[in-house]
């Protein structure tokens, strides 16, 4: 058993896998925000959310979605840059955490459970939102990794 454990890749391998998978998520979801179908879908939830509701009268459904998409793309870029810059990785990880805290907070005040069944049978909104809990944890792991590396460098 110990021989197998000796052959495990370093933990940085897992951090790298997490980093690039989160970049993939932020890139795909960020780009999608520039499409009309996604802008309409986001508006269905975000239009009544205080953090975003003020944008809709100013820049419309597509404009608001474009802002959100730009923030998601910037977050993905910073997460990717974290492979070379712990400072960028820390900022990207924190931005990712903020993204997923916000999306998870959408679950307050909306129907989450399938009509006629209730808990634990999730409706489509819960299915859409609850996956973000693991993405939040992934961004937390990247932010902590970068923060520990920055602290170690400062102490050296």
N, C-alpha and C positions, 0 to 999 in steps of 0.2 A: 504494500500500500504506500509506503513512504517513497518508493522509487517513482511511482506515478506522480506523487505530489512534488517531487524534485523537478519534474518536467513541465510543471505549470508555467504558463507565460507570466511575466510580471504584471502587477496590478495596473501599470500604465497601459497595458494592452486593453484592459476593460475600459479605462477612461477614454482611450482613443475610439473604441467601438461606440461608446456612449456619445462622444463628441460628434462623430460623423453621422450617427443615426439621428441625432437631434438636428444637425444641420440639414439633413434630408427632409425632416418634418417641417422645419421652419422655411426651407426653400419652397417646397411644394405648396404648403398652406399659404405662404406669403405671396407667391405668384398667383395662386387661385383667387386671391382677393381682388385682382385686377379684372376678373371676368364678371360679367353682369349677373350670372346665376349665383355666384358666391356672394356678391355684394347684396343681392336680395335676401339670401339666406341669413347673412350676418345681420342685416337690418331687422329681420324678424325678432331677434333677441336684443341686439345692441341699441336699437332706436329708443327703447324705453329705459335704458340703463343710464344713470346719471353721469357716468364718466364719458359716455359717447353721445348722449342725446342732444347736447348743445351743438354738435358738429353737423347734424343732419339738416337743420334749417340753413346753416351757413354754406355748406359745400355739397349737400345732397347725398344720396345713397352711394353712388359710385365714388364720389370724392372721399367720403368717410372710409369706405372700404379700402381705397387706395392708401390713405394714411395708415390704417391698420396693417395693410400688406407691407408698406415700406418699413414700419417698425419691426414686423416679423422678419423681413429680409435682413435688416440691420442687425437684429439679434442673432440670426444665423451666421452672418459674417463675423461678428465678434466671437461667437462660440468657436467658429473655425479658426480664427486668428489665435485663439487660446492655445492651439498646438505649438505656437511659437512665442506668444506673449501671455504671461500669466495675468497681467493687468487687463488685457482685452478679454481673456477667458473669464475673469471674475466679473467684469461688467456684463458680458454676454450671458453668463449664468444667472446673474441677478435680474437682468432684463427678462430672461426666459421664465424665471420664477414669478416675476410680476405678471407676465402674460398668463400663466396658468392659474395663478391665484385669482386674477380677474375673471377668466373663463369659468373657473369653478364657482365663483361667487354668483354667476348667472343662475345657478341652480336654486337660489333662494327666491321663492315666490313664483316658480313656474311648475307646472305639473310634471312630475318625474316618473310616476309609476303608471303602468299600463292600466287603462280604464277597465274596470270589471275584475281586476286581479289584485291590484295594490302591491305593497312591498312583499317580496323582493323583485317583482317582475317589472323591469325597467321599461319605460316608454322610450321613444326615439330621442327625446331631449336628454334624458339621463344617460343613454348610451353615447350620445355625442359628447357630453360634458365629463363623465366620470373617468374616461381614459386619460384625461389631463392630469389626474392625480399621479400617475406613474411618470408622466413627462415633467411634472413639477419636481418629483424626487430626482429625476435625472439631472435637471438643471441645478438642483441643490448640490448633488454630488460633484458636478463640474465646478460650481462656485467654491465649494469647500476645498477641492483639489487645488484650485488656483490660489485661494486664500492661504492655504498651508504652504504652498510653494513660495509665495511672496513673503510670508512671515519667516520662513527658513532662510531666504535670501537676505532679508533685512538683518537677521540675527548672525549671519556669517561674517 
